[in-house]
Amino acid sequence: MPENLLLYSEGYLYQWLKVFIPNDVWAQLLAALVLLLLVVVLIAWVANNVVVAVMRRLLTALDREDWFVALSRRRIFRRLTELVIVLVIGANLALLPLSGSFVSGLQRLLYAVALVLFFAAINGLLKAVQDTYAASTRAQTRSIKGYIELGKIISWGICTILVFSLLIDRSPLIMLSGLGALSAVLLLVFKDTLLSLVASTQMTTNDMLRIGDWIEMPQSLADGYVIDIALHTVKVENWDKTVTTVPTYKLFSESYRNYRHMFETGGRRIKRTLRIDAASVRFLSEEELQQLSRYRLLANYLSEKAIEIDEANRRLGEWSSHPANRRRLTNLGTFRAYAMAYLRENNELRQDMIMLVRMMQPDSEGIPVEIYCFSANTAWAEYERIQGDVFDHLIAMLPELSLRLFQSPSGRDISAGIRAARLPTAPKPTGPSSESAHT
């Protein structure tokens, strides 16, 4: 009895539908297209108003609203809606009153479009991952952009193989075997990609480069902050606001200078030389030593040296009667002691790092005295101010010790010397003594 009832209901439904289905083929095709259009509109409405609203509430409840913004910006929901629409159209083409070969070819084309939309959604998802990661604090130390770009290349490669295999109605394994035969050509074509992949992996693993690092690479004319790390290139914003693009593999195979550790340690090196005129170096007299003892930074040094020198001269005995044998202080050595004491008293310099005032080998441009220390502030403007203050004071202190900076003669010096040479010599004095001498 139930089976008869089911057959009766199916027959009644068929008779009812037969009343509304036209007999002409073109009319049936038009009716089917209108019905399919209504289904597509319904799917689009559900996706845009129901699914999107549910996803927004779900991600907001999980405190991942940034993910919804990223997915919407990358049009993930739109791509998935288009994918469902294409699949629905492709699945219902067989119901249309069309020839089998035409329907089969049209279905393969639609499924190929569906594959493209699916992999476009995957690429959009990868971009959304990059957007959300770039907004996090971890992106300041490690970049995943290279991995994201590699994932997009692989996904589009798989998409290309599947689309071609679907259009020609062949297995994807056949195309993969053909690609194996072309492996040498592929390695040549994707050489830079493979090198960049290895370099990006090594730099990320070993923490060699981060976004925001100040690097200096003279061979590539790069000197500034890293603003972007991608799979194939690294962008460096130079100090003149130009941007240098460096291949990623070059940053792994060639040397460059990274100033990140300098900022992390909090000390920036000051290394600059004062060239002293050798003709101004001499011994200090007792009167000069007494005058210099008034300087607070030299008082302890001079008192200690006085005791040490007196003891050394006393051991000389009668030899100390001649000035050439006695031990004496020089103005250059006293200046080096003053400079070291000044650096030790400066609160804007790192006292826990190396600090030197050393005399280097004299040459034709004077006696180099190098100041080597570290500023306590690594910011460029503050660093230059601290360095300028240190050397302003030390240069101004040189005349107090009867020292001069070496300076190549300028045109003014040469012209002054020529004018002095052209002046007439003073006449010899004449008088009774000279006349008596002649007589």
C-alpha positions as CSV (number, residue, x, y, z in Angstrom):
1,M,0.0,0.0,0.0
2,P,2.7,2.6,0.8
3,E,4.6,1.8,-2.5
4,N,1.4,2.3,-4.5
5,L,0.8,5.6,-2.7
6,L,4.3,6.8,-3.5
7,L,4.0,5.9,-7.2
8,Y,0.6,7.6,-7.2
9,S,2.0,10.8,-5.7
10,E,5.0,10.8,-8.1
11,G,2.7,10.4,-11.1
12,Y,0.4,13.2,-9.8
13,L,3.5,15.5,-9.4
14,Y,4.6,14.7,-12.9
15,Q,1.2,15.5,-14.3
16,W,1.1,18.7,-12.3
17,L,4.5,19.8,-13.6
18,K,3.7,18.8,-17.1
19,V,1.0,21.4,-17.1
20,F,3.5,24.2,-16.5
21,I,6.4,22.9,-18.6
22,P,6.1,24.2,-22.2
23,N,6.4,21.7,-25.1
24,D,8.8,23.9,-27.2
25,V,12.6,23.3,-26.7
26,W,13.4,27.0,-26.7
27,A,10.7,27.7,-24.2
28,Q,12.0,24.9,-21.9
29,L,15.5,26.3,-22.2
30,L,14.3,29.8,-21.4
31,A,12.3,28.5,-18.4
32,A,15.3,26.5,-17.1
33,L,17.5,29.6,-17.4
34,V,15.1,31.8,-15.5
35,L,14.8,29.1,-12.8
36,L,18.6,28.9,-12.6
37,L,18.9,32.6,-12.4
38,L,16.5,32.7,-9.5
39,V,18.6,30.0,-7.7
40,V,21.7,32.1,-8.3
41,V,20.1,35.2,-6.9
42,L,18.9,33.3,-3.8
43,I,22.4,31.9,-3.2
44,A,24.0,35.3,-3.6
45,W,21.5,36.8,-1.1
46,V,22.1,34.1,1.4
47,A,25.9,34.4,1.1
48,N,25.9,38.2,1.4
49,N,23.3,38.6,4.1
50,V,23.4,35.4,6.2
51,V,26.8,33.8,5.9
52,V,28.7,37.1,6.1
53,A,26.7,38.2,9.2
54,V,27.3,34.9,10.9
55,M,31.0,35.0,10.2
56,R,31.2,38.6,11.5
57,R,29.4,37.7,14.8
58,L,31.5,34.5,15.2
59,L,34.9,36.3,14.7
60,T,33.8,39.2,16.9
61,A,32.8,36.7,19.7
62,L,36.3,35.1,19.3
63,D,37.9,38.6,19.5
64,R,39.2,38.2,16.0
65,E,37.4,41.2,14.4
66,D,40.7,42.0,12.6
67,W,40.4,38.7,10.7
68,F,36.9,39.7,9.4
69,V,38.3,43.0,8.2
70,A,41.2,41.3,6.5
71,L,38.9,38.6,4.9
72,S,36.5,41.3,3.6
73,R,39.3,43.4,2.2
74,R,40.7,40.5,0.3
75,R,37.2,39.5,-1.0
76,I,37.2,36.0,0.4
77,F,33.5,35.9,0.9
78,R,32.9,37.2,-2.6
79,R,35.1,34.6,-4.1
80,L,33.4,31.8,-2.2
81,T,30.0,33.1,-3.2
82,E,31.0,33.1,-6.9
83,L,32.5,29.6,-6.5
84,V,29.2,28.2,-5.2
85,I,27.3,29.9,-8.0
86,V,29.5,28.5,-10.7
87,L,29.3,25.0,-9.1
88,V,25.5,25.2,-9.0
89,I,25.3,26.3,-12.6
90,G,27.7,23.5,-13.7
91,A,25.8,20.8,-11.7
92,N,22.5,21.8,-13.3
93,L,23.6,22.1,-16.9
94,A,22.7,18.5,-17.5
95,L,19.0,19.3,-16.8
96,L,19.0,21.7,-19.8
97,P,17.6,20.4,-23.1
98,L,21.1,20.6,-24.8
99,S,23.3,18.1,-26.5
100,G,25.6,16.0,-24.3
101,S,28.9,17.0,-25.9
102,F,28.1,20.7,-25.6
103,V,27.0,20.3,-22.0
104,S,30.1,18.3,-21.2
105,G,32.4,21.0,-22.7
106,L,30.6,23.8,-21.0
107,Q,30.7,22.0,-17.6
108,R,34.5,21.5,-17.9
109,L,34.9,25.2,-18.6
110,L,32.7,26.1,-15.6
111,Y,34.6,23.8,-13.4
112,A,37.9,25.3,-14.6
113,V,36.5,28.8,-13.6
114,A,35.5,27.3,-10.2
115,L,39.1,26.1,-9.7
116,V,40.4,29.5,-10.5
117,L,37.9,31.1,-8.0
118,F,38.9,28.5,-5.4
119,F,42.6,29.2,-5.6
120,A,41.9,32.9,-5.8
121,A,40.1,32.5,-2.4
122,I,43.2,30.6,-1.1
123,N,45.5,33.4,-2.2
124,G,43.2,35.9,-0.7
125,L,43.3,34.0,2.6
126,L,47.2,34.0,2.5
127,K,47.1,37.8,1.9
128,A,44.7,38.1,4.9
129,V,47.1,36.1,7.0
130,Q,49.9,38.6,6.0
131,D,47.7,41.6,6.8
132,T,46.8,40.4,10.3
133,Y,50.4,39.3,11.0
134,A,51.8,42.7,9.8
135,A,49.6,44.4,12.3
136,S,51.0,42.4,15.2
137,T,54.1,43.1,17.3
138,R,55.8,39.9,16.0
139,A,56.0,41.4,12.5
140,Q,58.5,43.9,13.8
141,T,61.1,41.2,14.3
142,R,60.2,38.4,11.8
143,S,58.6,38.8,8.4
144,I,56.5,36.0,6.8
145,K,56.0,37.8,3.5
146,G,58.5,35.5,1.7
147,Y,56.6,32.4,2.8
148,I,53.3,33.9,1.8
149,E,54.6,34.7,-1.7
150,L,56.0,31.2,-2.0
151,G,52.6,29.8,-1.0
152,K,50.9,31.9,-3.6
153,I,53.3,30.7,-6.3
154,I,52.8,27.1,-5.4
155,S,49.0,27.5,-5.3
156,W,48.8,29.1,-8.7
157,G,51.1,26.5,-10.1
158,I,48.8,23.7,-8.8
159,C,45.8,25.7,-10.2
160,T,47.4,25.9,-13.6
161,I,48.1,22.2,-13.8
162,L,44.5,21.3,-12.6
163,V,42.8,23.8,-15.0
164,F,44.8,22.5,-18.1
165,S,44.2,18.9,-17.2
166,L,40.5,19.6,-16.8
167,L,40.2,21.5,-20.1
168,I,41.9,18.8,-22.1
169,D,40.2,16.0,-20.1
170,R,43.4,14.3,-19.0
171,S,44.8,13.2,-15.7
172,P,47.0,15.8,-13.8
173,L,49.6,13.1,-13.4
174,I,50.4,13.2,-17.1
175,M,51.2,16.9,-16.9
176,L,53.3,16.3,-13.7
177,S,55.3,13.7,-15.5
178,G,55.9,16.2,-18.4
179,L,57.0,18.8,-15.9
180,G,59.5,16.2,-14.5
181,A,61.1,16.0,-17.9
182,L,61.4,19.8,-18.0
183,S,62.9,20.0,-14.5
184,A,66.2,21.4,-15.8
185,V,64.4,24.2,-17.6
186,L,62.2,24.9,-14.6
187,L,65.3,25.1,-12.3
188,L,66.8,27.7,-14.7
189,V,63.6,29.7,-14.9
190,F,63.0,29.7,-11.2
191,K,66.6,30.0,-10.2
192,D,66.2,33.4,-8.5
193,T,63.0,32.2,-6.7
194,L,64.8,29.2,-5.3
195,L,67.8,31.2,-4.2
196,S,65.6,33.8,-2.6
197,L,63.6,31.1,-0.8
198,V,66.8,29.6,0.7
199,A,68.1,33.1,1.6
200,S,64.8,34.1,3.2
201,T,64.6,30.9,5.2
202,Q,68.1,31.3,6.5
203,M,67.7,35.0,7.3
204,T,64.5,34.3,9.2
205,T,65.8,31.3,11.1
206,N,69.1,33.0,12.1
207,D,67.4,36.3,12.8
208,M,69.8,38.1,10.4
209,L,67.4,40.8,9.2
210,R,64.2,42.4,10.4
211,I,61.9,45.2,9.2
212,G,63.1,48.4,10.8
213,D,66.8,47.4,10.8
214,W,69.3,50.0,9.7
215,I,71.7,48.3,7.2
216,E,74.5,49.6,5.1
217,M,75.4,47.8,1.8
218,P,77.7,50.0,-0.3
219,Q,77.9,47.6,-3.2
220,S,74.1,48.0,-3.7
221,L,74.0,51.7,-2.7
222,A,71.8,50.9,0.2
223,D,72.1,52.8,3.4
224,G,69.0,53.2,5.5
225,Y,66.0,51.3,7.2
226,V,64.5,48.1,5.9
227,I,60.9,48.8,5.1
228,D,59.9,45.5,3.4
229,I,61.1,41.9,3.2
230,A,59.6,39.9,0.4
231,L,60.5,36.6,-1.3
232,H,62.5,38.1,-4.1
233,T,63.4,41.6,-2.9
234,V,64.2,43.6,0.2
235,K,63.4,47.3,0.1
236,V,65.7,49.8,1.9
237,E,64.6,53.4,2.5
238,N,67.8,55.5,2.3
239,W,68.5,58.6,4.3
240,D,67.8,60.8,1.2
241,K,64.3,59.1,1.1
242,T,65.1,57.1,-2.0
243,V,64.3,53.4,-2.0
244,T,66.9,50.8,-3.0
245,T,65.6,47.3,-3.9
246,V,68.1,44.6,-3.1
247,P,67.6,40.9,-4.2
248,T,67.0,38.7,-1.2
249,Y,69.7,36.2,-2.0
250,K,72.3,39.0,-2.1
251,L,71.7,39.8,1.5
252,F,72.6,36.1,2.2
253,S,75.6,35.7,-0.1
254,E,77.1,39.2,0.3
255,S,78.3,41.1,3.3
256,Y,76.4,44.1,4.7
257,R,76.4,46.0,8.0
258,N,73.5,45.8,10.4
259,Y,73.2,48.5,13.1
260,R,70.5,46.7,15.1
261,H,72.8,45.5,17.9
262,M,74.1,49.1,18.3
263,F,70.5,50.3,19.1
264,E,69.9,47.2,21.4
265,T,73.1,47.9,23.5
266,G,72.2,51.6,23.8
267,G,75.7,52.9,22.9
268,R,76.8,54.5,19.6
269,R,80.5,54.8,18.9
270,I,82.3,58.1,18.7
271,K,85.6,57.7,16.9
272,R,87.2,60.9,15.7
273,T,90.8,62.3,15.5
274,L,92.3,65.6,16.5
275,R,95.5,66.3,14.5
276,I,97.9,68.3,16.7
277,D,100.6,70.5,15.1
278,A,103.9,68.8,16.1
279,A,105.7,72.2,16.4
280,S,103.4,73.1,19.3
281,V,104.4,70.1,21.5
282,R,106.8,70.9,24.3
283,F,107.6,70.5,28.0
284,L,105.6,72.4,30.5
285,S,107.3,74.8,32.9
286,E,106.7,75.0,36.6
287,E,104.7,78.2,36.3
288,E,102.5,76.6,33.6
289,L,102.0,73.5,35.9
290,Q,100.9,75.8,38.7
291,Q,98.4,77.6,36.5
292,L,97.0,74.3,35.1
293,S,96.5,73.0,38.7
294,R,93.6,75.3,38.9
295,Y,91.6,73.1,36.5
296,R,89.5,70.6,38.5
297,L,90.0,67.8,36.0
298,L,93.8,68.2,36.0
299,A,94.4,68.8,39.8
300,N,94.6,65.2,40.8
301,Y,96.5,64.2,37.7
302,L,99.2,66.9,38.2
303,S,99.6,66.2,41.9
304,E,100.1,62.5,41.4
305,K,102.4,63.1,38.5
306,A,104.4,65.7,40.6
307,I,105.1,63.1,43.3
308,E,106.0,60.4,40.7
309,I,108.3,62.8,38.8
310,D,110.1,64.0,41.9
311,E,110.8,60.5,43.0
312,A,112.1,59.6,39.6
313,N,114.4,62.7,39.4
314,R,115.6,62.1,43.0
315,R,116.8,58.6,41.9
316,L,118.9,60.3,39.2
317,G,121.2,62.0,41.7
318,E,123.5,64.5,40.3
319,W,122.3,63.8,36.7
320,S,119.1,65.6,37.5
321,S,120.9,68.9,37.6
322,H,120.6,69.2,33.8
323,P,117.1,69.7,32.4
324,A,117.7,67.2,29.6
325,N,118.0,64.4,32.1
326,R,115.1,65.2,34.3
327,R,111.6,63.8,33.7
328,R,109.1,66.4,32.9
329,L,105.5,66.7,31.8
330,T,104.5,67.6,28.2
331,N,101.6,69.7,27.1
332,L,100.4,66.9,24.8
333,G,100.4,64.2,27.5
334,T,98.6,66.6,29.9
335,F,96.0,67.2,27.2
336,R,95.4,63.5,26.8
337,A,94.9,63.2,30.6
338,Y,92.5,66.1,30.6
339,A,90.5,64.6,27.7
340,M,90.2,61.3,29.5
341,A,89.1,63.0,32.7
342,Y,86.6,65.0,30.7
343,L,85.1,61.9,29.1
344,R,84.8,60.2,32.5
345,E,82.9,63.2,33.8
346,N,80.5,63.4,30.9
347,N,77.1,61.8,31.8
348,E,76.0,61.6,28.1
349,L,78.7,59.0,27.4
350,R,78.5,55.3,28.3
351,Q,80.9,54.8,31.2
352,D,80.6,51.0,31.1
353,M,81.9,50.8,27.5
354,I,85.4,51.2,26.2
355,M,86.8,54.7,26.4
356,L,90.2,55.7,25.0
357,V,92.3,58.8,24.3
358,R,95.3,57.5,22.3
359,M,98.1,59.1,20.3
360,M,98.6,57.4,17.0
361,Q,101.6,57.5,14.6
362,P,102.6,61.0,13.6
363,D,102.6,61.7,9.9
364,S,102.8,64.7,7.5
365,E,99.6,66.1,8.8
366,G,100.5,66.3,12.5
367,I,100.2,64.1,15.5
368,P,96.8,62.2,15.5
369,V,95.1,62.0,18.9
370,E,92.0,59.7,18.6
371,I,89.0,60.0,20.9
372,Y,87.2,56.6,21.2
373,C,84.0,56.3,23.3
374,F,80.3,55.6,23.1
375,S,77.4,58.0,23.4
376,A,74.5,57.1,25.7
377,N,71.9,58.1,23.1
378,T,71.8,56.3,19.8
379,A,69.3,58.7,18.0
380,W,71.1,60.3,15.1
381,A,70.4,63.9,16.1
382,E,71.3,63.4,19.7
383,Y,74.4,61.5,18.8
384,E,75.7,64.3,16.6
385,R,74.9,66.9,19.3
386,I,76.8,64.9,22.0
387,Q,79.8,64.3,19.6
388,G,79.9,68.0,18.7
389,D,79.8,69.1,22.3
390,V,82.7,66.8,23.2
391,F,85.0,68.0,20.4
392,D,84.0,71.7,20.8
393,H,85.2,71.6,24.4
394,L,88.4,69.6,23.6
395,I,89.4,71.9,20.6
396,A,88.7,75.0,22.8
397,M,91.0,73.5,25.5
398,L,94.0,73.1,23.2
399,P,95.2,76.8,23.4
400,E,95.2,76.5,27.2
401,L,97.9,74.0,26.9
402,S,99.8,75.9,24.2
403,L,98.7,73.3,21.6
404,R,97.5,74.0,18.0
405,L,95.5,72.0,15.6
406,F,97.3,71.1,12.4
407,Q,95.7,72.9,9.4
408,S,96.9,73.0,5.8
409,P,97.8,76.5,4.7
410,S,95.0,78.3,2.9
411,G,95.2,81.0,0.3
412,R,95.0,83.6,3.0
413,D,98.0,82.2,4.8
414,I,100.0,82.1,1.6
415,S,99.1,85.7,0.7
416,A,100.0,86.9,4.2
417,G,103.4,85.2,3.9
418,I,104.1,86.8,0.5
419,R,103.1,90.2,1.9
420,A,105.4,89.8,4.8
421,A,108.3,88.8,2.5
422,R,107.8,91.9,0.4
423,L,108.1,94.3,3.4
424,P,111.4,96.3,3.3
425,T,113.9,95.3,6.0
426,A,114.5,97.8,8.9
427,P,117.7,100.1,8.4
428,K,120.6,99.5,10.6
429,P,120.9,102.1,13.4
430,T,123.6,104.8,13.0
431,G,125.2,106.7,15.8
432,P,128.5,107.7,17.4
433,S,129.4,104.1,18.3
434,S,129.0,103.0,14.7
435,E,131.0,106.0,13.4
436,S,133.8,105.3,15.9
437,A,133.8,101.7,14.8
438,H,134.4,102.8,11.2
439,T,137.1,105.2,12.2
